Amino acid sequence: RSCNEIIEILEEATFDPDDVIQKVAEARWLRAFMYFDLVKRYGGVPLITVAQSIDQPIEELYVERNTEKEIYDFIATEMDELVNILPESYSNDEFGRPTKWAAYALKSRAMLYAGSIAKYGTVQLDGLLGIPAGEANAYYKKAYDASMAVINGGMHPLYEANTDPEANYGEIFINDGNSEVIFAEVYDLGLLKTHSW
C-alpha cells in the first residue's frame, strides 16, 4: 500500500520530472520485491496496484486472489520495464537503492522460482497455487537471460580481492559495497532502520 501511495503521490508531483521517474521506478521495484516475498510464501495473492482507501466498501477492500502465475508474470513485466528506467549505479552515499542490475537480478530469481514451481509442483485451487508444467522452460529461459544480462553487464563481477578464494568468500559478507552486492538493505540507527540480529 505504501508503494502504491508513493507512486500516486509522485505522479502529481511538481518537482524535477527526472527525479519523479526515478523515484516511481524505485517504488515499483520495491512493490515487485514485496510481491515476490508474498508469492513465494502464499502462492497467488491479490494483485493491487492502486492504493486502497479504508473508507471503501468492504467488498472492494477484500480483493480476490490472483493466480500464482499472474503474480510471477507481473514481477517479470515490471522488471522488463524498470531495466530501462533505473540507473546502472548510484554514488556511494546512495548505497542500497535498486539499480538496473537489481531489476535483472530480481527477475532472474523470481523466474527461477516460477520455473521450478511449474516443473516440480502441481496446479491447485484453479491456479491460486502452482503454474502449468508446460511453462517451466519459458520461465527458466527468462531467468537465464536476466542472469546473463547481469553477468555480461560487468558491473558485478566476482569479488576477488584476495588470492585465497576462501578469504574472498568470507569478506563478501562483511565488506559493504563489494562487487558482488547487487542490492543491499541498509540498516541505519539514525534513520531508525535496524534489525534484531
C-alpha positions as CSV (number, residue, x, y, z in Angstrom):
1,R,0.0,0.0,0.0
2,S,2.8,2.4,0.8
3,C,4.4,1.8,-2.6
4,N,1.1,2.4,-4.3
5,E,0.6,5.6,-2.4
6,I,4.1,6.9,-3.2
7,I,3.6,6.1,-6.9
8,E,0.3,8.0,-6.9
9,I,1.7,11.0,-5.0
10,L,4.7,11.2,-7.2
11,E,2.6,11.1,-10.4
12,E,1.2,14.5,-9.3
13,A,4.5,15.9,-8.0
14,T,5.8,19.2,-9.4
15,F,9.5,18.8,-8.8
16,D,12.1,17.6,-11.4
17,P,10.4,15.2,-13.8
18,D,13.6,13.0,-14.0
19,D,13.6,12.6,-10.2
20,V,9.9,11.7,-10.3
21,I,10.5,9.0,-12.9
22,Q,13.4,7.5,-10.9
23,K,11.5,7.5,-7.6
24,V,8.4,5.9,-9.2
25,A,10.7,3.3,-10.7
26,E,12.3,2.6,-7.3
27,A,8.8,2.3,-5.7
28,R,7.7,-0.1,-8.4
29,W,10.8,-2.2,-7.8
30,L,10.1,-2.4,-4.1
31,R,6.5,-3.3,-4.7
32,A,7.5,-6.2,-7.0
33,F,10.1,-7.3,-4.5
34,M,7.4,-7.4,-1.8
35,Y,5.1,-9.3,-4.2
36,F,7.9,-11.8,-4.7
37,D,8.1,-12.3,-0.9
38,L,4.4,-12.8,-0.8
39,V,4.0,-15.2,-3.8
40,K,6.8,-17.5,-2.7
41,R,5.2,-17.9,0.7
42,Y,1.5,-17.9,-0.2
43,G,1.1,-18.6,-3.9
44,G,-1.4,-16.4,-5.6
45,V,-2.2,-13.2,-3.7
46,P,-4.4,-10.2,-4.5
47,L,-2.5,-8.0,-7.0
48,I,-3.3,-4.4,-6.0
49,T,-1.5,-1.6,-7.9
50,V,-3.6,1.3,-6.6
51,A,-3.8,2.5,-3.0
52,Q,-7.0,1.4,-1.4
53,S,-8.8,3.7,1.0
54,I,-10.0,2.3,4.3
55,D,-13.3,4.1,3.5
56,Q,-14.0,1.8,0.6
57,P,-16.9,-0.7,0.9
58,I,-15.7,-4.0,2.4
59,E,-16.4,-5.9,-0.8
60,E,-13.9,-3.6,-2.6
61,L,-11.3,-4.0,0.1
62,Y,-11.5,-7.8,0.0
63,V,-9.9,-8.3,-3.4
64,E,-9.8,-11.8,-4.8
65,R,-6.5,-13.6,-5.1
66,N,-4.8,-13.6,-8.5
67,T,-3.2,-16.8,-9.7
68,E,0.4,-17.6,-8.8
69,K,1.3,-17.3,-12.5
70,E,-0.2,-13.8,-12.7
71,I,1.9,-12.6,-9.8
72,Y,5.1,-14.0,-11.3
73,D,4.2,-12.5,-14.7
74,F,3.6,-9.2,-13.0
75,I,7.1,-9.2,-11.5
76,A,8.6,-10.1,-14.8
77,T,6.7,-7.4,-16.7
78,E,7.7,-4.7,-14.1
79,M,11.3,-5.7,-14.2
80,D,11.3,-5.6,-18.0
81,E,10.2,-2.0,-17.9
82,L,12.4,-1.0,-15.0
83,V,15.7,-2.2,-16.5
84,N,15.2,0.7,-19.0
85,I,14.5,3.3,-16.3
86,L,16.6,2.5,-13.3
87,P,20.3,3.7,-13.4
88,E,23.2,1.4,-13.7
89,S,24.7,2.6,-10.5
90,Y,24.5,5.2,-7.7
91,S,27.1,7.2,-5.8
92,N,28.4,5.6,-2.6
93,D,26.1,7.8,-0.4
94,E,23.1,6.3,-2.2
95,F,24.1,2.7,-1.5
96,G,21.0,0.5,-1.1
97,R,18.8,1.8,-3.8
98,P,17.7,-0.5,-6.7
99,T,19.6,-0.3,-10.0
100,K,19.0,-1.7,-13.4
101,W,21.1,-4.8,-12.2
102,A,18.8,-5.2,-9.2
103,A,15.9,-5.4,-11.6
104,Y,17.6,-8.0,-13.7
105,A,18.5,-9.9,-10.5
106,L,15.0,-9.8,-9.1
107,K,13.6,-11.0,-12.4
108,S,16.1,-13.8,-12.6
109,R,15.4,-15.1,-9.1
110,A,11.6,-14.8,-9.4
111,M,11.6,-16.6,-12.8
112,L,13.8,-19.4,-11.4
113,Y,11.2,-19.9,-8.6
114,A,8.4,-19.8,-11.2
115,G,10.1,-22.3,-13.4
116,S,10.7,-24.7,-10.5
117,I,7.1,-24.4,-9.4
118,A,6.0,-25.3,-12.9
119,K,8.4,-28.2,-13.2
120,Y,8.0,-29.7,-9.8
121,G,4.7,-28.5,-8.5
122,T,1.1,-29.1,-9.3
123,V,-1.6,-26.6,-10.1
124,Q,-4.2,-26.4,-7.3
125,L,-7.2,-24.3,-6.4
126,D,-7.8,-23.2,-10.0
127,G,-4.2,-21.8,-10.3
128,L,-4.1,-19.9,-7.0
129,L,-1.2,-22.4,-6.3
130,G,1.1,-23.7,-9.0
131,I,2.0,-23.0,-12.5
132,P,1.2,-25.2,-15.5
133,A,4.1,-27.6,-16.2
134,G,4.4,-26.5,-19.8
135,E,5.5,-23.1,-18.7
136,A,8.7,-24.3,-16.9
137,N,11.1,-23.8,-19.8
138,A,9.9,-20.3,-20.6
139,Y,10.4,-19.2,-17.1
140,Y,13.8,-20.9,-16.9
141,K,14.8,-19.0,-20.1
142,K,13.7,-15.7,-18.6
143,A,15.8,-16.4,-15.5
144,Y,18.8,-17.3,-17.6
145,D,18.5,-14.3,-19.8
146,A,18.2,-11.9,-16.8
147,S,21.2,-13.6,-15.1
148,M,23.3,-13.3,-18.3
149,A,22.4,-9.6,-18.5
150,V,23.9,-9.1,-15.0
151,I,27.0,-11.2,-15.8
152,N,27.6,-9.6,-19.2
153,G,26.9,-6.1,-17.8
154,G,30.2,-6.2,-16.0
155,M,29.1,-4.2,-13.0
156,H,29.0,-7.1,-10.6
157,P,32.0,-9.4,-11.2
158,L,33.0,-11.9,-8.6
159,Y,34.8,-10.5,-5.6
160,E,38.5,-11.4,-6.0
161,A,40.4,-9.0,-3.7
162,N,42.5,-11.9,-2.3
163,T,44.3,-14.8,-3.9
164,D,42.6,-17.1,-1.5
165,P,39.0,-17.9,-2.6
166,E,38.0,-18.8,1.0
167,A,39.1,-15.3,2.2
168,N,37.1,-13.7,-0.7
169,Y,34.0,-15.7,0.3
170,G,34.2,-14.6,3.9
171,E,34.8,-11.0,3.0
172,I,31.7,-10.6,0.7
173,F,29.6,-10.7,3.9
174,I,31.5,-8.0,5.7
175,N,32.7,-5.6,3.0
176,D,29.8,-3.3,2.2
177,G,29.7,-2.3,-1.4
178,N,31.9,-5.1,-2.7
179,S,31.5,-6.0,-6.4
180,E,29.1,-8.9,-5.7
181,V,26.5,-6.7,-4.0
182,I,23.7,-6.2,-6.4
183,F,21.1,-4.9,-3.9
184,A,21.6,-4.3,-0.2
185,E,19.2,-3.5,2.5
186,V,20.9,-0.7,4.5
187,Y,20.4,-0.5,8.3
188,D,21.0,2.8,9.9
189,L,20.2,3.6,13.6
190,G,20.0,7.3,12.8
191,L,17.1,6.5,10.4
192,L,15.6,4.1,12.9
193,K,16.2,1.2,10.4
194,T,17.5,-1.6,12.5
195,H,17.2,-5.4,13.0
196,S,17.3,-7.7,15.9
197,W,20.3,-9.9,14.9
